[in-house]
Amino acid sequence: MDPEEKARAHLTNFQKFLIQTSRHRGGNVGLVLLYLAFGLPFFFNVAVLVIVTFTIYPLTSGVTEKMAVLGFLFLILNAIAYQVRGVANSVLTVMFLTRRRRRPRKVEPPTVELK
């Protein structure tokens, strides 16, 4: 099996896994939470921008202080966000690798009666 076929099979299996997970009770909620965790850096950056704009930024006096405040907050919150994103990626990978696998059904060929 060449690498392209392996990759295609992996993506197909992963897609089937996501579809099966979404059909179970609570599966949609779990998947939405995982996808939100993947987008967490963006949401944190928007939240930081709003918080800094209305609270800390007006209290700083010089340009260098303002840049330091913005840089520090973005650095810390991005580190947290990427850590959460990595955990969400690990959770999704573990869910996929430890999924319950069903054995394929044996399909019997149709019998044809000859007269």
Contacts in CASP RR format, 6 or more apart in sequence:
PFRMAT RR
TARGET T0000
AUTHOR 0000-0000-0000
METHOD contacts of the structure
MODEL  1
MDPEEKARAHLTNFQKFLIQTSRHRGGNVGLVLLYLAFGLPFFFNVAVLV
IVTFTIYPLTSGVTEKMAVLGFLFLILNAIAYQVRGVANSVLTVMFLTRR
RRRPRKVEPPTVELK
1 9 0 8 1.000
14 96 0 8 1.000
17 95 0 8 1.000
17 96 0 8 1.000
17 99 0 8 1.000
18 31 0 8 1.000
20 99 0 8 1.000
21 27 0 8 1.000
21 31 0 8 1.000
21 95 0 8 1.000
22 28 0 8 1.000
22 31 0 8 1.000
34 88 0 8 1.000
34 91 0 8 1.000
34 92 0 8 1.000
36 43 0 8 1.000
37 84 0 8 1.000
37 85 0 8 1.000
37 87 0 8 1.000
37 88 0 8 1.000
38 85 0 8 1.000
38 88 0 8 1.000
38 89 0 8 1.000
39 81 0 8 1.000
39 85 0 8 1.000
40 81 0 8 1.000
40 84 0 8 1.000
40 85 0 8 1.000
40 88 0 8 1.000
41 78 0 8 1.000
41 81 0 8 1.000
41 82 0 8 1.000
41 85 0 8 1.000
43 81 0 8 1.000
44 77 0 8 1.000
44 78 0 8 1.000
44 80 0 8 1.000
44 81 0 8 1.000
45 74 0 8 1.000
45 77 0 8 1.000
45 78 0 8 1.000
45 81 0 8 1.000
47 77 0 8 1.000
48 73 0 8 1.000
48 74 0 8 1.000
48 77 0 8 1.000
51 73 0 8 1.000
52 69 0 8 1.000
52 70 0 8 1.000
52 73 0 8 1.000
56 69 0 8 1.000
56 73 0 8 1.000
57 66 0 8 1.000
57 69 0 8 1.000
57 70 0 8 1.000
60 66 0 8 1.000
60 69 0 8 1.000
END
